[in-house]
């Protein structure tokens, strides 16, 4: 099941380490899907076009079903991408991508040294990363009479329900985003104000919005 609340990056952060004359630059940022993650990797590698390696890793969602990807970008197998993915796993973040850039300094670090270096540069970048909490909402599209719209627009926000869209015609069309904890109360309110005309069916659409502790 998808978590109802999760944490994502809010911006980009980087950190640089020098280990035996090699420069390691960790860059971390947001990626809402795998395509966006690969785009982030491409842009970062373009910025560090003269680097020896631009290894990377991403995690789109937490848990065993979360989509992940990684690459050593020419470093010995298992010494860069997978260790960085392990750091992302441990961060608890979703929708996050990391690039580990290396400028070779002339001294080989060995497999253990590379694992530690790539892990450390991403860990340091994460330490400076701003994050935000997101909460999943159920989406519902309904039509109501004008007489019910006033009371509904007043009471829904008190349940933490967001009115995403409003269209006025013969009736008022609304798109509602309700957190799971308010779903039952929202259904009861809709039935009450519409004399049972609107039944909140099982919802399959989702929207993720910034978490508001006051809601």
N, C-alpha and C positions, 0 to 999 in steps of 0.2 A: 504494500500500500504506500501511496505517496505521503510524506510527512506533511502535516497541516501547517507547520511553521519551520522555516529553515533560514540559514544565513548565507549571504552572497557577498562578493567584493563590491565595494562602492568606490571604484577608481582603480588606479594602477600604482604599484609601488615597486621599487627596485633596491637592491643592495649589492655592494661589491666587496669581494675578498681577494687578497693576494696570498697565494700559497706556493712557496718555492718558485717565485717569479712568474707563475701563471696567474692571470686575472680571471676570476670567476664573477660573473654578473648575473644575479637572479632577478627576473622580472615576472611579476604576477599581476593578474587582472581578471576581469569578468568575461564570461562566455556563456550565453544562454543556450547554445547548442554546439554540437561538434564542428559544424561549419564555421561558426564564429570563433571557436577555439583555434582552428587551423588558420583562420584569417589573422588572428592575433599573433600566432607563431610567425607567419609570413612577414608581417609588418615589423616585428621585433628583429627577425633575421635580416631584413632589409636595412634596418637601422645599424645593426652590427655586421655589415656585409663583409668586413675584413677579418672577422673572428675565425678561429680555427674550427669551432663547433658551436652550433646552436641546438642543443638537445631540448626536449620539451615533454610536457605531460599535461593532461587535463582530466578533470572529473566534472561531469555535468550534474549528477545527483549522488547523494550518499546512499549507502546500503548496497546489498548484493546485486541489485538491478540497475545500479547507476552506470551510465555510459562513460567509458574511460578510453584514453589513448595515450601513447607515449612513444618516444624515439630517442635513441642514443646519438643520432646524427654523426655516425662515424667513430664514436668512442667505442672501446671494447664492450661487447654485449653485456648488458645488465649493470653497467657502471654509472649511468646517467639518467635515462628516462624513467626506469622503474624505481630507483631510489627517490627521485623527485615526486613520482606518483604516491609513494608511501608517505612522504611528508604532507602532500595534499590530503590523503586519506586521514591522517592524524589531525589535520586542522579542523575537521568537522564542517568545512565549507562546501557548498554546492556551487555549480556554475563557475568554476575557477580554472584558470589555465596558468601554467608556469613555463618559462623559458630559462634554461641555464646556458649562458654564453661563456665560452672559454677562449682566452687568448693564450696560446701555449708559450711558456716562458723558457723552454729549453731543457727542463728537468722532468723526467717521467715520474709520475706519482704512484704507479701501480694501481691495481684494481681497487684495493681497499682505500687508497688515498683519493681516487676519483669519486668513489661512492660517498665518502665523507665530504668532499669538496662540493659536489653538486647538491647534496642534501643540505649542507650548511648555507649555501648562497640562497636557496629557496626559502629555508627557514628564516633567515634574516630578512628577506623581502617580505614574507608574511607578517613578521613582527611589526612592520611599518604600514601594513595595509589597513585602510578603513573598510569597515563592513556595515551592512544593514541587515536587519531581520525582515523576512518576507512571510506573509501568511496567505494560504490558499483560500479562495472563496468559491462557493458554488455560484454559477450564473443561472439566472432565470429571466425569461422575457414574458411579460404579462401585459394584458390590456384591462383597464379599469374605467369606470365612469368618473366623470369630473367630480361628482360629489364625494367620492372616496379618495380622490387624489390629495386633497389638503391634509386630512388626518394621516394618511399613509406617509406623505413626505415629511411629516413632523415626527411620527413615531418610529419609522424605520431606522433613522440614524441613532436613536436611543438603543437600538438592538445591535448596533455596530454594522448595520447593513448599508452598503453604498449604492446610491442611485447612479448608475454609470451613464445612462442615456435616457432622454425623454423626447417623445414625439407627440405632437398634438394634432388630432383629427376629430372624427366623430367621438372617439374615446381617446384616452391617454395611454400611449404605449411606453412601457418602462423596461429597462434592463437593470436587474438587481444583482448585486454581488454580496452574498451572505456567507459569513464565516460558519464553519460547521457547528460551532457551539450555539449559534443563533438560529439554526435552520428550523427547529421545531417551533420556536416562538414566532418566527417569521411566517410559517405556514398557518399558525393559529390566528395571527393578526390579519392575514389576507382573507381567511375564511370569515372572520368576524366582520370586517369592513365591507365585504362583498356579498354578505348573506349566503356564504357557502358556494358562490359561483366559481371561485378560483381555488383549485386544489394544487398545492405545490408538488408536482410530480418528481420522481427520482431524477436527479440532475446529473449529467455526464460532462458538462463543460466546466472549465476551471479558469480562474484568473488569479494571478499572483500580484499582490500589492504590498507596499511598505507597511510593516507592522507598526501599529499605533498603540502604545501601552494603555492609553485612555479608553480604547474601544473594547 
